[in-house]
Amino acid sequence: MTDRTAEEIRSVNVRYHDAAAAGYDAKWGICYDELGRAQVLGKLAKALGGPLPRVKRSLEIGAGTGYFTLHLALAGLVAEPLASDISPGMLAALERSAEELGVSVTTARCEAAELPFADGSFDLVLGHAVLHHVPDLDAAFAEFARVLRPGGQLVFCGEPSRGGHRLAELPKRAGLLVAPLWRRALRAPPRELNEHRDHGLEPLVDVRSFSPAELADHAARAGLHDVRVSGEELAASWFGWLNRTLEASADPDAIPTGWYRFAQRGYLTLRRTDERLLEPVLPAGAFYNLMLSARAPKPLAAQPPSAVR
């Protein structure tokens, strides 16, 4: 946990994400095709232990450019999706994508720990790679629990595990070492350092990483039930971070399309390896990403008699 104040963390995150919004989807390979939809729905199903059912109202926390919410809308799984973020630049990019895709999404600029919604407003609260940016997680989880309807579902994916975060430094360092040779082989010149100065804030936007127990404790302290934490991506994360480090060193317009196809196929192949061979046997903390699911409690009268004590 950083020793910066909550306001300093918020300011850095807004400035960086506003500056990054225009090129964010391209940087992270976000697309709104069938492959992207399968990845989103697969992550949610893995976190939940089964497919996500259709719901009426959803709230995404830290929605960014809309990767999860837009895919859920396109799949017809949410009738009234609402996407929130503290970055107006990210929400503007999300709104443009929603218009291009022909889906209706409401947006709201707000803090995770101060949600401007009535109690029990949503059937689903979700997020992807956002909790590690939030200064006060206990306050945020209390808000998640408050706005969920009784029995409503909470699910977060893509949160860095403490062990996985440390291990990811190895492929990043390796990428920096071999980047000059890689650029020479691809005939790609170095990236020009003329980007908006707020792009340089990227190393400062992360507040924390998690152990599985810590992530589960935040949900339990908020009064949520059926808390479940699982992990994903080990080999795939190493491959992905190596490639992202290499790509970040070069002019993106000079990187051949064939390289991107290779990187995507390799990542997907290693993800399948992780899913089939490693995730069933290794503890959640061994992986780079943690996933959390939980439920808001139902009133006692709505529970089966056997559940009442």
Secondary structure, DSSP 8 states (H G I E B T S, - for coil): --SS-HHHHHHHHHHHHHHHHHHHHHHTT---SHHHHHHHHHHHHHHHTS----EEEEEEES-TT-HHHHHHHHTT-EEEEEEEES-HHHHHHHHHHHHHHT---EEEE-BTTB--S-TT-EEEEEEES-GGG-S-HHHHHHHHHHHEEEEEEEEEEEEEBHHHHHHTHHHHHHHHHHHHHHHHHHT--B--S-S-GGGGGGGGS----B-HHHHHHHHHHTT-EEEEEEEE-SHHHHHHHHHHHHHHTB-GGGS-HHHHHHHHHHHHHHHHHIIIIITTTS-GGGSSEEEEEEE----GGGS-GGG--
